[in-house]
């Protein structure tokens, strides 16, 4: 038996067997590169080419070169839309009925894409595509985001060849929680250096494509760029943010009217489109005080600045494709994953981390910090009045199944194949329709099996015909919607929709009926006029719900988060972290919320002394840190930027020591009112088990610690306390032990509210 032509033994076969290596791959003739740019929490009207005054020239140029869709629909949340976009199936069908943050045990709510639902990357891989994922993933349970995975739900486990980004729903733009392939890494810069995540993600996207072009230019690529913009925290360069104050000083009422007028002039919405009344809970702009309006304007400017900044860096990526001669045969898609977010509440936040732990943020405090908005020690989000304006002319927001939650911008450009320039398409399109459309445009079929796993059928319907034919019909099959009990169904131009108040019987929900072809903004309820049509659509919704694993309905978003945390940690009350370990994501770190706990670091200190961080969990907006500074042991409890610091009364001597902090919740005299601070806690410093200082405070981690993770021996990113990161410990740190008491009392509703702001 002769050796293979390329030598060695790698190609040998066993008699009668097939070679183990895959057959040579050939891409389909003329197969395009595919660039998907997925924005986060950007409303229907936020791009300039959809009616906004926000500067988005790169996006607007793509629209002028290609097509805008006015009827693109998502699933109302980020994880769920991503699951539908990646698989070509409905989100409940593939197991991501709600969020990747929890697993309820029901088939439609596992928080992880089923193996029977292959991703676009897995489908394209068999046709010689190389696949690159950059940015936000958020379709892996966050309890599987630690050092041991499992990694089968991470991007490299779902068909992507390279990954650089973050697994969580959000991250700080100046000190992000980054992963390279399957390994957590530190960001390559800091706020002081001018670092921003958006620029970094675009840099890495360019690198992946440049590496690909250098190595295998004959093969097509898929690059999935999922930006953090414009999810909270809204962070961008200060000069960009401040430049928008004059543009938004007129307030959200005037802004909505102006955007709708532009949309009508652009042909995005029909001339008869009415502007709905303000959403529930949104006051007239003029009803707010001067101080409130000033703060609200700056919070909106931070959102606008973040989008503007992202567009500037997208322009760099597109320029790179032009320079390298790849633009003509690159199919570029730009879209958002859901409508603008209502999680900023009526007043917005400069730093949302404080209020989530019952530290109020009054308007006077917001005003005092107005120039910090968008900076490294803020977690800013705008008031829901501005979210309402983002979604013009649609009702409600992200989370909801009315238009404001599920109708989003969608732009497609492919110079080599799309002859239309600057046109608008009005067909109904859903996120699950993207994969069938891309396969159709490439000219390939979805595989029957992937890695030996039989595949469920695609549920989306290709809308490729509408790209060349503006009169092509919308899909003929019904499309359901569901999120936290909010429900909806589109069929043949009609929509039935129900807003569900959490905790109320589903049978009490009021179903509305809209003829979308005549009523773009869902303002004229025809339920009373056409009860039979409404009844038929509601019946169809239940049929769709049963077919796609939507049932049982569950609106308990707060308890779901609490239950998932308890299920994951189980009875574990002790963590040991050894020196040399890597970063620990917050969802797999010790859950010290609302309980007593003890932290002890085992160290050796030479005669000349030592300083630095022993353990730190969080960032500048929220968290805790135990460290040695100026010879003394220090603990900082950071709640929303308010620091409760206790410093040891005596210095730490040289030698081997246990340096720690004991946290005890003191007995309550009375039960607190709902939403109030819940009693006192005592933080006691310990040197070799002996008390060295104590602090009593009403502040504590009631609902969250931080959405940034934990490190020992240093503070890797945005510093929790008053030191310059990473403030690495200069002594010898052996290990840190965290011991928690079993008793933990979480307010599910408060936890849920905090977690929903994270999504």
Long-range contacts (C-beta under 8 A, 24 or more apart in sequence): 25-126, 25-127, 25-128, 26-128, 27-127, 27-128, 27-129, 27-218, 27-219, 27-220, 28-127, 28-442, 28-443, 28-444, 29-443, 30-329, 31-127, 31-128, 31-129, 31-220, 31-442, 31-443, 32-220, 32-329, 32-330, 32-331, 32-414, 32-416, 32-417, 32-441, 32-442, 33-220, 33-221, 33-222, 33-223, 33-326, 33-329, 33-330, 33-331, 34-220, 34-221, 34-222, 34-223, 34-330, 34-331, 34-333, 34-438, 35-223, 35-225, 35-317, 35-321, 35-330, 35-331, 35-332, 35-333, 36-85, 36-222, 36-223, 36-224, 36-225, 36-226, 36-333, 36-335, 37-225, 37-227, 37-314, 37-332, 37-333, 37-334, 37-335, 38-82, 38-85, 38-135, 38-136, 38-224, 38-225, 38-226, 38-227, 38-335, 38-336, 38-337, 39-227, 39-229, 39-230, 39-307, 39-310, 39-334, 39-335, 39-336, 39-337, 40-78, 40-136, 40-170, 40-226, 40-227, 40-228, 40-229, 40-230, 40-231, 40-336, 40-337, 41-78, 41-230, 41-231, 41-232, 41-336, 41-337, 41-338, 41-339, 41-340, 41-341, 41-398, 42-229, 42-230, 42-307, 42-336, 42-340, 42-390, 42-408, 42-409, 43-336, 43-339, 43-340, 43-387, 43-389, 43-390, 43-391, 43-392, 43-404, 43-408, 44-339, 44-390, 44-391, 44-392, 44-394, 44-403, 44-404, 44-407, 44-408, 44-409, 45-259, 45-263, 45-389, 45-390, 45-391, 45-392, 45-393, 46-230, 46-307, 46-336, 46-340, 46-390, 46-409, 47-307, 47-334, 47-409, 47-411, 49-266, 49-411, 50-263, 50-266, 50-268, 50-409, 51-259, 51-260, 51-262, 51-263, 51-266, 51-268, 51-392, 52-259, 53-247, 53-258, 54-244, 54-304, 54-307, 54-308, 55-308, 55-311, 56-307, 56-308, 56-311, 57-311, 57-315, 58-311, 58-312, 58-314, 58-315, 58-318, 59-311, 59-314, 59-334, 59-411, 61-318, 62-318, 62-332, 62-334, 62-411, 62-413, 63-411, 63-413, 63-422, 64-421, 64-422, 65-413, 65-415, 65-421, 65-422, 66-332, 66-411, 66-412, 66-413, 66-414, 66-415, 66-418, 66-420, 66-421, 66-422, 67-411, 67-412, 67-413, 67-418, 67-420, 67-423, 67-424, 67-425, 67-467, 68-268, 68-409, 68-410, 68-411, 68-423, 68-424, 68-425, 69-409, 69-410, 69-411, 69-412, 69-424, 69-425, 69-426, 69-427, 69-429, 70-268, 70-269, 70-424, 70-425, 70-426, 70-520, 71-407, 71-425, 71-426, 71-427, 71-428, 71-429, 71-474, 72-335, 72-407, 72-408, 72-409, 72-410, 72-429, 72-430, 72-431, 73-406, 73-407, 73-408, 73-428, 73-429, 73-430, 73-431, 73-479, 73-481, 73-490, 74-336, 74-337, 74-338, 74-339, 74-406, 74-407, 74-408, 74-430, 74-431, 75-338, 75-406, 75-431, 75-481, 75-483, 76-338, 76-339, 76-398, 76-399, 76-400, 76-401, 76-405, 76-406, 76-481, 76-483, 76-486, 77-337, 77-338, 77-398, 77-399, 77-483, 77-759, 78-136, 78-138, 78-169, 78-231, 78-337, 78-338, 78-759, 79-111, 79-138, 79-139, 79-169, 79-759, 80-483, 81-337, 81-338, 81-431, 82-137, 82-138, 82-139, 82-226, 82-337, 83-113, 83-117, 83-139, 84-430, 84-431, 84-432, 84-434, 84-460, 85-120, 85-337, 85-431, 85-432, 85-434, 85-435, 86-113, 86-119, 86-120, 86-121, 86-139, 86-158, 86-435, 87-113, 87-117, 87-118, 87-119, 87-120, 87-432, 87-435, 88-120, 88-432, 88-433, 88-434, 88-435, 88-436, 88-439, 88-446, 88-458, 88-459, 88-460, 89-117, 89-432, 89-456, 89-458, 89-459, 89-460, 90-432, 90-459, 90-480, 90-548, 91-432, 92-482, 92-548, 92-549, 92-550, 93-117, 93-456, 93-459, 93-548, 93-549, 94-456, 95-549, 96-139, 97-482, 97-549, 97-550, 98-483, 98-484, 98-557, 98-560, 99-169, 99-759, 100-138, 100-139, 100-140, 100-141, 100-142, 100-169, 101-141, 101-142, 101-169, 101-561, 101-564, 101-587, 101-755, 101-758, 101-759, 102-141, 102-560, 102-561, 102-563, 102-564, 103-141, 103-564, 103-567, 104-554, 104-560, 104-563, 104-564, 106-549, 106-552, 107-549, 108-548, 108-549, 108-550, 108-551, 109-554, 110-141, 111-141, 112-139, 112-140, 112-141, 112-144, 112-153, 113-139, 113-153, 113-158, 114-456, 115-450, 115-451, 115-453, 116-453, 116-454, 116-455, 116-456, 117-455, 117-456, 118-159, 118-446, 118-447, 118-450, 118-453, 118-455, 119-158, 119-159, 120-159, 120-222, 120-434, 120-435, 120-438, 121-155, 121-158, 121-159, 121-160, 121-222, 121-224, 122-158, 122-159, 122-450, 122-451, 123-159, 123-435, 123-439, 123-444, 123-446, 123-447, 123-450, 124-159, 124-222, 124-442, 125-159, 126-447, 127-442, 127-444, 128-219, 128-220, 129-219, 129-220, 129-221, 129-222, 130-161, 130-212, 130-216, 130-219, 130-220, 130-221, 130-222, 131-159, 131-160, 131-161, 131-162, 131-221, 131-222, 131-223, 131-224, 132-160, 132-161, 132-162, 132-163, 132-205, 132-208, 132-209, 132-212, 132-221, 132-222, 132-223, 132-224, 133-160, 133-162, 133-163, 133-164, 133-165, 133-224, 133-226, 134-163, 134-164, 134-165, 134-201, 134-204, 134-205, 134-208, 134-223, 134-224, 134-225, 134-226, 135-165, 135-166, 135-201, 135-224, 135-225, 135-226, 135-227, 135-228, 136-165, 136-166, 136-168, 136-169, 136-170, 136-226, 136-227, 136-228, 136-231, 137-163, 137-165, 137-166, 137-167, 137-226, 138-167, 138-168, 138-169, 140-167, 142-167, 142-168, 142-585, 142-587, 142-588, 143-564, 143-568, 143-587, 143-588, 145-585, 145-587, 145-588, 146-584, 146-585, 146-587, 146-588, 147-184, 147-581, 147-582, 147-584, 149-182, 151-182, 154-179, 154-182, 156-181, 156-182, 160-224, 162-208, 164-201, 164-204, 164-208, 165-201, 165-226, 166-228, 167-585, 168-585, 168-586, 168-587, 168-707, 168-758, 169-231, 169-758, 169-759, 170-228, 170-231, 170-232, 170-233, 170-707, 170-758, 170-759, 171-197, 171-228, 171-707, 171-708, 172-197, 172-233, 172-235, 172-376, 172-379, 172-619, 172-621, 172-708, 172-717, 172-718, 173-197, 173-198, 173-228, 173-233, 173-235, 173-236, 173-306, 174-235, 174-376, 174-718, 175-376, 175-619, 175-620, 175-708, 175-716, 175-717, 175-718, 175-725, 176-200, 176-228, 176-717, 177-583, 177-585, 177-708, 177-709, 177-717, 183-582, 184-582, 184-583, 184-585, 186-583, 186-716, 186-717, 187-717, 190-717, 190-725, 191-375, 191-376, 191-718, 196-235, 196-236, 196-237, 196-309, 197-228, 198-227, 198-228, 198-229, 198-306, 198-309, 198-310, 198-313, 199-313, 201-225, 201-227, 201-228, 201-313, 202-313, 202-314, 202-316, 202-317, 205-317, 206-316, 206-317, 206-320, 209-320, 209-321, 209-324, 209-326, 210-320, 210-324, 213-324, 213-326, 225-317, 227-310, 229-306, 229-307, 229-309, 229-310, 230-303, 230-306, 230-307, 230-310, 231-341, 232-341, 232-343, 232-344, 232-349, 232-352, 232-379, 232-380, 232-381, 232-757, 233-352, 233-378, 233-379, 233-380, 233-381, 233-621, 234-299, 234-302, 234-303, 234-305, 234-306, 234-373, 234-374, 234-380, 234-381, 234-382, 235-302, 235-306, 235-374, 235-375, 235-376, 235-378, 235-380, 236-302, 236-305, 236-306, 236-308, 236-309, 236-374, 237-305, 237-309, 237-374, 238-371, 238-374, 238-375, 240-305, 240-308, 240-309, 241-298, 241-301, 241-302, 241-304, 241-305, 241-373, 241-374, 242-301, 243-301, 243-305, 244-300, 244-301, 244-304, 244-305, 244-308, 245-297, 245-298, 245-301, 247-301, 247-304, 248-297, 248-300, 248-301, 248-304, 248-386, 249-293, 249-297, 250-285, 251-285, 251-286, 251-293, 251-296, 251-297, 251-385, 252-282, 252-285, 252-300, 252-385, 252-386, 252-388, 252-389, 253-278, 253-284, 253-285, 253-286, 254-285, 255-389, 255-392, 256-388, 256-389, 256-392, 256-393, 259-389, 259-392, 259-393, 260-392, 260-393, 263-392, 263-393, 266-424, 267-424, 268-424, 269-393, 269-520, 269-521, 270-518, 270-520, 272-518, 273-393, 273-520, 273-521, 274-393, 274-519, 274-521, 274-523, 274-524, 275-392, 275-393, 275-521, 275-523, 276-393, 276-394, 276-395, 276-521, 276-522, 276-523, 278-385, 278-388, 279-384, 279-388, 279-395, 279-396, 279-397, 279-404, 281-346, 281-384, 282-346, 282-384, 282-385, 282-388, 283-346, 283-385, 285-385, 289-363, 291-363, 291-364, 291-367, 292-347, 292-363, 294-367, 294-370, 295-348, 295-350, 295-363, 295-366, 295-367, 295-370, 296-347, 296-348, 296-382, 296-383, 296-385, 296-386, 298-370, 298-373, 299-344, 299-348, 299-349, 299-350, 299-373, 299-380, 299-381, 299-382, 299-383, 299-386, 300-382, 300-386, 300-389, 301-373, 302-373, 302-374, 302-380, 302-382, 303-382, 303-386, 303-390, 305-374, 306-374, 327-415, 328-415, 328-416, 329-414, 329-416, 330-414, 331-412, 331-413, 331-414, 331-417, 331-438, 331-441, 332-411, 332-412, 332-413, 332-414, 333-410, 333-411, 333-412, 333-434, 334-409, 334-410, 334-411, 335-408, 335-409, 335-410, 335-411, 336-408, 336-409, 337-408, 338-398, 338-405, 338-406, 338-408, 339-387, 339-390, 339-391, 339-394, 339-396, 339-397, 339-398, 339-400, 339-403, 339-404, 339-405, 339-406, 339-407, 339-408, 340-386, 340-387, 340-388, 340-390, 340-391, 340-397, 340-398, 340-404, 341-381, 341-387, 341-397, 341-398, 341-757, 342-384, 342-387, 342-396, 342-397, 342-398, 342-399, 343-381, 343-398, 343-756, 343-757, 343-759, 344-381, 344-382, 344-383, 344-384, 344-386, 344-387, 344-757, 345-383, 345-384, 346-383, 346-384, 346-385, 347-383, 348-380, 348-381, 348-382, 348-383, 348-386, 349-379, 349-380, 349-381, 350-378, 350-379, 350-380, 351-377, 351-378, 351-379, 351-380, 351-621, 351-622, 351-640, 351-641, 352-379, 352-380, 352-381, 352-640, 352-757, 353-379, 353-621, 353-622, 353-639, 353-640, 353-641, 353-704, 353-706, 354-622, 354-639, 354-640, 354-641, 354-642, 355-640, 356-640, 356-703, 356-704, 356-750, 356-753, 356-754, 356-757, 357-622, 357-639, 357-640, 357-699, 357-700, 357-701, 357-702, 357-703, 357-704, 358-675, 358-676, 358-677, 358-678, 358-702, 358-703, 358-750, 359-639, 359-640, 359-642, 359-677, 359-699, 361-640, 376-620, 376-718, 377-620, 377-621, 377-641, 377-718, 378-621, 379-621, 379-622, 381-757, 393-520, 393-521, 394-521, 394-522, 395-521, 395-522, 395-523, 396-499, 399-483, 399-484, 399-486, 399-756, 400-483, 400-486, 400-499, 401-481, 401-482, 401-483, 401-486, 401-487, 401-488, 401-497, 401-498, 401-499, 402-486, 402-488, 402-497, 402-499, 402-522, 403-521, 403-522, 405-483, 405-486, 406-481, 406-488, 412-467, 414-441, 417-441, 418-467, 418-468, 419-468, 420-467, 420-468, 420-470, 423-470, 425-466, 425-467, 425-470, 427-463, 427-466, 427-472, 427-473, 427-474, 427-475, 428-474, 428-475, 428-479, 428-490, 428-493, 428-516, 429-463, 429-466, 429-474, 429-475, 430-460, 430-475, 430-479, 431-460, 432-458, 432-459, 432-460, 433-460, 433-461, 433-462, 433-463, 433-475, 434-460, 435-460, 436-460, 436-461, 436-462, 437-462, 437-463, 437-464, 440-464, 441-467, 459-548, 478-540, 478-544, 480-541, 480-544, 480-545, 480-548, 480-550, 482-545, 482-550, 482-553, 484-555, 484-557, 485-509, 485-553, 485-554, 485-555, 487-541, 488-541, 489-537, 489-538, 489-540, 489-541, 489-544, 490-516, 491-537, 491-540, 493-517, 494-533, 494-537, 495-522, 495-537, 496-534, 496-537, 496-538, 496-541, 497-522, 500-555, 502-555, 502-556, 502-557, 503-555, 506-553, 506-555, 511-538, 513-537, 556-748, 557-752, 557-755, 557-756, 558-747, 558-748, 558-749, 558-750, 558-751, 558-752, 558-753, 559-748, 559-752, 560-752, 561-748, 561-751, 561-752, 561-755, 562-746, 562-748, 562-751, 562-752, 565-591, 565-746, 565-751, 566-744, 571-742, 573-739, 573-740, 573-741, 573-742, 574-737, 574-738, 574-739, 574-740, 575-737, 575-738, 576-735, 576-736, 576-737, 577-615, 577-710, 577-712, 577-735, 577-736, 577-737, 577-738, 578-734, 578-735, 579-712, 579-713, 579-732, 579-733, 579-734, 579-735, 581-712, 583-709, 583-710, 583-711, 583-716, 584-709, 584-710, 584-711, 585-709, 586-617, 586-705, 586-706, 586-707, 586-708, 586-709, 586-710, 589-617, 589-705, 589-709, 589-710, 590-617, 590-710, 590-738, 590-740, 591-705, 591-740, 591-744, 592-624, 592-663, 592-701, 592-705, 592-738, 592-740, 593-701, 593-702, 593-703, 593-704, 593-705, 593-744, 593-746, 594-665, 594-678, 594-700, 594-701, 594-702, 594-744, 594-745, 594-746, 595-665, 595-740, 595-741, 595-743, 595-744, 595-745, 596-662, 596-663, 596-664, 596-665, 596-740, 596-741, 596-743, 597-662, 597-663, 597-738, 597-739, 597-740, 597-741, 598-660, 598-661, 598-662, 598-663, 598-737, 598-738, 598-739, 598-740, 599-626, 599-660, 599-661, 599-736, 599-737, 599-738, 599-739, 600-658, 600-659, 600-660, 600-686, 600-736, 600-737, 600-739, 601-626, 601-658, 601-659, 601-660, 601-712, 601-733, 601-735, 601-736, 602-656, 602-657, 602-658, 602-733, 602-734, 602-735, 602-736, 602-737, 603-656, 603-657, 603-658, 603-659, 603-729, 603-731, 603-732, 603-733, 603-734, 604-655, 604-656, 604-657, 604-731, 604-732, 604-734, 605-652, 605-653, 605-654, 605-655, 605-657, 605-731, 605-732, 606-654, 606-731, 607-654, 609-652, 609-654, 610-652, 610-729, 610-730, 610-731, 611-727, 611-729, 611-730, 612-713, 612-714, 612-727, 612-728, 612-729, 612-730, 612-731, 613-711, 613-712, 613-713, 613-714, 613-715, 613-723, 613-726, 613-727, 613-728, 613-729, 614-659, 614-712, 614-713, 614-729, 614-733, 614-736, 615-710, 615-711, 615-712, 615-736, 615-738, 616-710, 616-711, 616-712, 616-714, 616-715, 616-719, 616-720, 616-721, 617-705, 617-706, 617-708, 617-709, 617-710, 617-711, 617-720, 618-705, 618-706, 618-708, 618-720, 619-706, 619-708, 619-717, 619-718, 619-719, 619-720, 620-718, 620-719, 620-720, 621-706, 621-718, 622-704, 622-705, 622-706, 623-705, 623-706, 623-708, 623-720, 624-701, 624-705, 624-720, 625-715, 625-719, 625-720, 625-721, 626-659, 626-660, 626-661, 627-715, 627-721, 627-723, 627-727, 627-729, 628-652, 628-659, 628-729, 628-731, 629-723, 633-659, 633-685, 633-687, 633-692, 633-693, 634-685, 634-721, 635-661, 635-683, 635-685, 635-695, 636-720, 636-721, 636-722, 637-683, 637-695, 637-697, 637-699, 637-700, 638-720, 638-721, 639-699, 639-700, 639-701, 642-699, 643-721, 643-722, 644-683, 644-695, 644-697, 644-699, 645-695, 645-721, 645-722, 646-683, 646-684, 646-685, 646-693, 646-694, 646-695, 647-685, 647-693, 648-685, 648-687, 648-692, 648-693, 649-692, 649-693, 650-687, 650-692, 652-687, 657-687, 657-688, 658-686, 658-687, 658-688, 658-689, 659-686, 659-687, 660-685, 660-686, 660-689, 661-685, 661-686, 662-686, 663-700, 665-700, 666-696, 675-750, 678-702, 702-747, 702-750, 703-746, 703-747, 703-750, 703-751, 703-753, 703-754, 704-751, 704-754, 704-755, 707-758, 712-736
